[in-house]
Amino acid sequence: MENTNYLPTSIHIPGFSGKRRRDPVKLMMIVDHNNLGTLEKIIKHKEWGCQVIYILTDSSEVKARFQYRSRIYPVNANIRSLLRHDIVDEIVCCVSSISDGYMEELTGICSQFGVALLISPCLESATTFRSKSRYIGPFSFYTLETSPRNFSTYLLKTVMEIMFAAVGLFVLSPLLLFMGVLIKTTSRGPVIFRQQRVGLRGRKFYIYKFRTMIVDAEKLKSSLMAFNESDGPAFKIRNDPRITRVGRFMRKTGIDEIPQLYNVMKGDMSLIGPRPMLPDEVSEHEEWQLKRMSIKPGITCSWQIIPDRNSVSFDHWMKLDREYVENWSIKKDIVLFIRTIKTMIVARGL
């Protein structure tokens, strides 16, 4: 029978981003000696679109064969620490037997971090965890998704957003040109501001915005930390002295974010999703806050549409993002998009 659930390797599976493959799905595999063949083939067949980042095993045979091909840890390794400090899209449990306590802990960790758990059918208790099938090459796994997302629906979201971004950039090109000239003639420095942010499951990328601050604004940040109004790792000042006059208008209307439509076309971002944060901000996240990165970041989300959003506590901001991830739907995205347009029209941004 044909594997109708097999996902083509041209589709970027983690977080159902739908972008053309650039990097593989990064796996953490829990393996015993009975599943050497499965592990060998997944590592060998790169065209399946997967990369084994970690191998967790207590088998001396597995350790000996794969010691130079992946990072190997014992089964009782601190999985939470590994997930926090590296990019892992899916955990694949490929063993013949495992204790109920370990499986319960594993599902809890996956739920906390927003990582999908794949369970081999050869596992004695696998059927009790069955949600749906997922294929890696010819190998079928029972899958426990940690967020109520449907692959086809989320893929539709991605395709629609990429099309909207392309049309948006074309339609708004006169405005983009006008703003570029305005920025260039009113303050010294480049038109576009480029900054590294953290995206899907910790992947780093460069975000693009219209420059709203003076040159060397980042260098002045340390001298302004005492005035930070955010109660978390994010840096926010209501009347930031680094913002230019034109930049203040762009921030209030959200025009400065329009170049991020290019990020959407590249596949780094979505139109709707948790805002991408700086690497040093993410490093200070509490564990429960990391689930916000289990889907692609967006140009706007629940936090962006709140009037005077700087008054929102960092903890509440993170809860809004997590609530969005756990209850995502096309309908929710449409509502957030409409409310974002309204916010831009009445200029209620920062």
QUITA-V833218 format. One record per residue. N is the residue number from 1. PSI is psi in degrees with one decimal (NA if undefined). OMEGA is omega in whole degrees, 0 to 359 (* if undefined). Layout:
n psi omega
N PSI OMEGA
N PSI OMEGA
This chain:
n psi omega
1 140.0 181
2 140.5 179
3 87.3 185
4 -15.1 180
5 -0.1 181
6 129.9 182
7 123.9 181
8 145.0 185
9 -6.2 175
10 -10.1 179
11 132.7 180
12 107.0 190
13 -42.9 186
14 125.9 178
15 8.1 180
16 49.9 184
17 -27.7 178
18 6.3 182
19 158.8 177
20 145.3 187
21 127.8 170
22 -45.9 177
23 152.9 185
24 166.0 171
25 124.1 185
26 122.8 187
27 145.3 164
28 118.2 184
29 127.2 174
30 112.9 193
31 147.0 170
32 179.0 186
33 -19.2 180
34 -10.9 184
35 28.9 178
36 -40.2 183
37 -41.8 179
38 -47.2 179
39 -43.9 181
40 -44.1 184
41 -37.1 179
42 -38.5 177
43 -40.5 184
44 -43.1 187
45 82.2 181
46 -21.5 179
47 -12.6 175
48 -8.9 174
49 22.9 181
50 151.0 176
51 124.8 180
52 106.7 182
53 -43.2 181
54 144.9 170
55 122.8 176
56 118.4 184
57 153.8 172
58 5.5 182
59 123.7 178
60 -30.3 179
61 -44.1 178
62 -44.9 180
63 -42.8 182
64 -39.8 185
65 -31.2 188
66 15.6 185
67 -24.3 180
68 8.7 185
69 -9.5 178
70 168.0 177
71 125.8 186
72 132.1 178
73 159.3 175
74 161.2 182
75 -33.2 181
76 21.1 178
77 161.6 179
78 90.1 183
79 -36.1 180
80 -43.1 180
81 -40.6 180
82 -41.5 180
83 -33.9 182
84 -32.4 188
85 7.2 178
86 169.3 181
87 114.3 176
88 122.3 181
89 -37.6 184
90 144.6 172
91 125.3 183
92 114.3 180
93 101.6 188
94 68.4 182
95 163.4 181
96 -31.3 180
97 152.3 180
98 148.2 183
99 151.7 179
100 -36.3 180
101 -43.0 180
102 -42.6 180
103 -38.7 178
104 -41.6 178
105 -39.9 182
106 -44.4 179
107 -35.2 178
108 -41.4 179
109 -44.8 180
110 -40.2 179
111 -39.4 181
112 -40.4 184
113 -10.3 182
114 32.6 180
115 133.6 179
116 144.0 178
117 120.9 177
118 131.1 185
119 127.0 181
120 138.2 178
121 -18.9 181
122 -13.3 178
123 132.0 187
124 -40.2 184
125 16.7 188
126 -38.0 185
127 -23.1 180
128 -15.8 181
129 3.5 188
130 128.9 175
131 -56.6 176
132 167.6 182
133 148.0 176
134 135.8 182
135 137.1 167
136 105.2 190
137 -130.0 180
138 -4.4 185
139 126.6 180
140 140.0 178
141 144.1 169
142 139.3 187
143 132.8 173
144 103.2 178
145 141.8 184
146 0.0 174
147 144.8 185
148 63.1 181
149 143.3 175
150 128.8 186
151 -51.2 184
152 -37.5 179
153 -42.2 180
154 -33.9 176
155 -38.9 176
156 -42.0 177
157 -46.6 183
158 -46.5 180
159 -43.7 180
160 -40.5 182
161 -40.1 179
162 -42.1 178
163 -42.8 179
164 -41.1 180
165 -42.7 180
166 -46.4 179
167 -41.1 181
168 -43.8 179
169 -37.4 180
170 -48.6 183
171 -38.2 184
172 4.3 184
173 -38.4 176
174 -40.8 178
175 -41.5 180
176 -41.8 179
177 -44.0 180
178 -45.1 181
179 -35.8 178
180 -44.8 179
181 -41.0 181
182 -43.5 180
183 -44.2 185
184 -33.5 184
185 -9.8 182
186 -11.8 179
187 152.2 181
188 137.9 177
189 175.7 181
190 160.0 178
191 -41.8 183
192 133.5 175
193 127.9 183
194 126.9 185
195 141.9 180
196 132.1 177
197 171.8 180
198 127.5 183
199 -138.8 186
200 116.2 177
201 31.7 175
202 0.4 178
203 135.1 181
204 143.2 178
205 170.5 179
206 126.9 179
207 148.0 181
208 132.4 178
209 158.0 168
210 137.7 179
211 124.8 180
212 -2.8 183
213 168.1 176
214 164.0 176
215 145.3 180
216 24.4 179
217 -36.5 181
218 -33.1 180
219 -25.8 181
220 -8.5 185
221 -42.7 183
222 -34.3 181
223 -11.8 181
224 0.9 184
225 -30.2 180
226 -19.1 181
227 6.5 181
228 127.5 182
229 -4.0 178
230 140.5 179
231 7.8 179
232 -161.4 183
233 -18.0 179
234 152.3 181
235 116.3 181
236 131.0 174
237 129.5 183
238 -49.0 179
239 67.7 183
240 118.7 183
241 -12.6 181
242 -15.7 184
243 133.0 179
244 167.9 180
245 -45.1 177
246 -37.7 180
247 -36.6 179
248 -40.6 177
249 -44.6 181
250 -38.3 179
251 -39.0 180
252 -35.2 182
253 -15.0 182
254 6.1 181
255 -30.3 182
256 -20.5 182
257 -12.5 186
258 -39.2 178
259 -15.9 178
260 -9.0 171
261 -29.6 176
262 -38.3 175
263 -36.1 177
264 -43.0 179
265 -35.9 179
266 -21.6 181
267 4.0 179
268 -27.7 185
269 167.9 171
270 168.5 172
271 -45.0 182
272 127.5 180
273 165.9 179
274 138.3 180
275 137.0 178
276 139.2 183
277 167.8 179
278 151.3 180
279 -41.7 181
280 -26.5 175
281 -42.6 179
282 -36.0 181
283 -20.6 179
284 2.6 178
285 144.0 168
286 160.9 186
287 -43.3 183
288 -20.6 181
289 -15.7 185
290 -17.2 180
291 -21.5 178
292 -19.4 181
293 11.5 180
294 -4.5 170
295 167.4 182
296 144.4 176
297 162.9 183
298 170.3 177
299 -34.6 179
300 156.9 178
301 -161.9 186
302 -39.3 184
303 -36.5 186
304 -26.0 186
305 1.5 179
306 127.5 176
307 137.0 181
308 55.4 186
309 -18.5 178
310 -18.2 179
311 -9.5 179
312 131.9 180
313 153.2 180
314 -39.2 180
315 -42.6 179
316 -38.3 176
317 -47.7 180
318 -35.8 178
319 -37.4 177
320 -42.8 179
321 -43.8 181
322 -38.5 178
323 -38.5 178
324 -46.1 181
325 -43.8 186
326 -16.9 183
327 30.3 183
328 144.0 173
329 158.9 176
330 -41.7 180
331 -42.9 180
332 -40.5 178
333 -41.6 180
334 -43.7 179
335 -45.0 180
336 -37.4 179
337 -45.9 180
338 -41.6 180
339 -30.7 176
340 -44.3 178
341 -42.1 179
342 -42.1 179
343 -39.1 179
344 -40.4 183
345 -41.6 181
346 2.8 176
347 58.5 179
348 15.9 181
349 -170.4 180
350 NA *
